[in-house]
Every structure is written in structure tokens, then in C-alpha cells.
Amino acid sequence: MVYSSTAVRPARYLRLPGPGECELCGCSPALGVTFRSVRGLAVMHRIVTVRATLCRYCALAHGRERTARTLVAGWWSIGAFIAVPLLLVLNARGLRRAAGLADPRANDGIASYLEWPLDPGRPVMWRAAILGPLVPLFAVGLLVALALGR
């Protein structure tokens, strides 16, 4: 018995996301972005980097989350005082690039982690994390006031 090549194919073939398609949800258009966060650990710090090809919503969600984490936990080491402003500028540049993308369109036949794009959430300026830098600034101000008061 001879089988034709179309008879043995599965009914639905899923492929991995290709160039210009989001690695998480499979939507397009997508572009390569890099977002970083830093966590201060007293005398040292840890930088986490996310590099991926993401659609607008997934990129905004990741970028805003990494930026919020940096604002809250990035200030707690000596070296992070230098790293945090740099990473905030780099993340802002990536967020600006992601915001310039068109709204994501679903593509059929793609095997992806998510069925829908991530919810971008509120902008960083409207999150509680924006208050994160005030804590170390208050602590430094308090130390300076105590040192000058003696």
C-alpha cells in the first residue's frame, strides 16, 4: 500500500515562533528587546537580564516589571547606586521602542507559551514601586542630619 505525503501529516501542525513573532504569545509584530533589573544585596548586587523577541504588550509587561523591581530593590548596595540610574535609562529606552510597535495580531499555527499577550499593567509612574527610591534617600538624609547634628 502506498501513502501520499498528505495522508500522514497531522491535521494541525504547530511551529515555533519565527522572526518578527513574539516568543511568549506568538503574536506579531515583535522586536528584540533587553530589560534588566538590579537587586542590591548590602555589599554586592545582582543584575538579571531578559533578552527576547516580544510583541508590544509582552515587552511592556516585562519592561515595566523589571523597572519596578529595580526601583524597589536596586538601591540596597553601594555599587547599585551607580547601576540603578543606568539600568533605568536603558529600560526606558527599551520601553519606548516597545511602545512604538503596533498592537499585536494573533498568528495561527504557532506553538507558544501563552495563548494571549501579557497584560502590560499600569505604567511605572503609576505603580507603588515609584516610591522605592525615597526609602534610601530618606535613610541617607537621616544619616547626614545625624552626622551634622553632633
C-alpha positions in Angstrom: 0.0 0.0 0.0 1.3 3.5 -0.9 0.6 6.5 1.2 0.6 10.0 -0.2 2.6 12.6 1.8 -0.6 14.5 2.7 -2.2 11.4 4.2 0.3 11.0 7.0 0.5 14.7 8.1 -1.2 15.7 11.3 -4.4 17.7 11.0 -2.8 20.7 12.6 0.9 21.4 12.5 2.3 23.9 15.1 5.6 25.6 14.5 7.8 27.7 16.8 7.6 31.5 16.6 9.8 32.8 13.8 11.5 36.2 13.2 9.1 39.1 14.0 6.9 36.9 16.2 6.6 37.1 20.0 8.5 34.3 21.8 5.8 34.2 24.5 2.5 34.5 22.7 3.3 34.1 19.0 1.8 37.4 18.0 3.4 39.8 15.6 4.9 42.3 15.1 7.6 41.8 17.6 11.1 43.1 18.1 14.2 42.1 20.1 14.3 43.8 23.5 16.6 43.7 26.5 15.4 44.6 30.0 17.5 44.5 33.2 16.8 44.7 36.9 19.2 45.0 39.8 18.8 43.9 43.3 21.1 45.4 45.9 22.5 42.9 48.5 24.4 45.1 51.0 27.9 45.0 49.7 27.2 43.4 46.3 24.4 43.4 43.8 22.8 41.1 41.3 21.7 42.1 37.8 19.1 40.0 36.0 18.8 40.4 32.2 15.9 39.4 30.0 16.6 39.2 26.2 13.8 38.2 24.0 11.8 38.9 20.8 8.5 40.2 22.2 5.3 41.8 21.0 4.2 45.2 22.3 2.2 44.0 25.2 4.6 41.3 26.4 7.6 43.7 26.0 5.7 46.4 28.0 4.8 43.9 30.7 8.4 42.6 31.1 10.0 46.1 30.9 7.6 47.6 33.4 8.1 44.7 35.8 11.9 44.8 35.6 11.9 48.6 36.1 9.6 48.3 39.1 11.8 45.7 40.7 14.8 47.9 40.2 13.1 50.8 41.8 12.2 48.8 44.9 15.2 46.5 45.4 18.0 48.1 43.5 19.2 50.7 45.9 20.4 48.5 48.7 24.1 48.2 47.9 27.0 50.6 47.3 27.6 49.6 43.7 23.9 49.6 42.8 23.8 53.4 43.4 25.7 53.6 40.1 24.0 50.7 38.3 20.4 51.7 39.1 20.3 55.0 37.1 22.0 53.4 34.2 19.6 50.5 34.1 16.6 52.8 34.5 17.7 54.7 31.4 18.3 51.5 29.4 14.9 50.1 30.4 13.2 53.4 29.5 14.8 53.2 26.0 13.5 49.6 25.6 10.0 50.6 26.8 10.0 53.5 24.3 10.9 51.1 21.5 8.2 48.6 22.5 5.6 51.3 22.8 6.2 52.2 19.2 5.1 48.8 17.9 1.7 48.2 16.5 -0.9 46.3 18.6 -0.2 42.5 18.5 -2.0 40.3 16.0 -2.5 36.6 16.7 -0.9 34.2 14.3 -2.4 30.8 13.7 -0.4 27.6 13.9 2.3 28.8 16.4 3.2 26.8 19.5 3.7 29.4 22.2 3.8 29.6 26.0 0.8 31.9 26.2 -2.5 31.9 24.3 -2.8 35.7 24.6 -0.2 38.5 25.1 0.7 39.5 28.7 -1.2 42.4 30.3 1.1 45.4 30.2 -0.3 46.7 33.5 0.0 50.2 34.7 2.9 52.4 33.7 5.8 52.5 36.1 4.9 56.1 37.2 1.5 54.9 38.4 2.8 51.9 40.5 3.7 51.9 44.1 7.3 51.0 43.1 7.9 54.6 42.1 8.2 55.3 45.9 11.1 52.8 46.2 13.9 55.4 45.7 12.5 57.5 48.5 13.5 55.0 51.2 17.3 55.0 50.6 17.2 58.8 50.0 15.4 59.3 53.3 18.0 56.9 55.0 20.9 58.9 53.6 19.3 62.2 54.5 18.7 60.9 58.1 22.4 59.8 58.3 23.6 63.2 57.1 21.3 65.0 59.5 22.6 62.9 62.4 26.2 63.4 61.4 25.7 67.2 61.1 23.7 67.4 64.3 26.6 66.2 66.5 
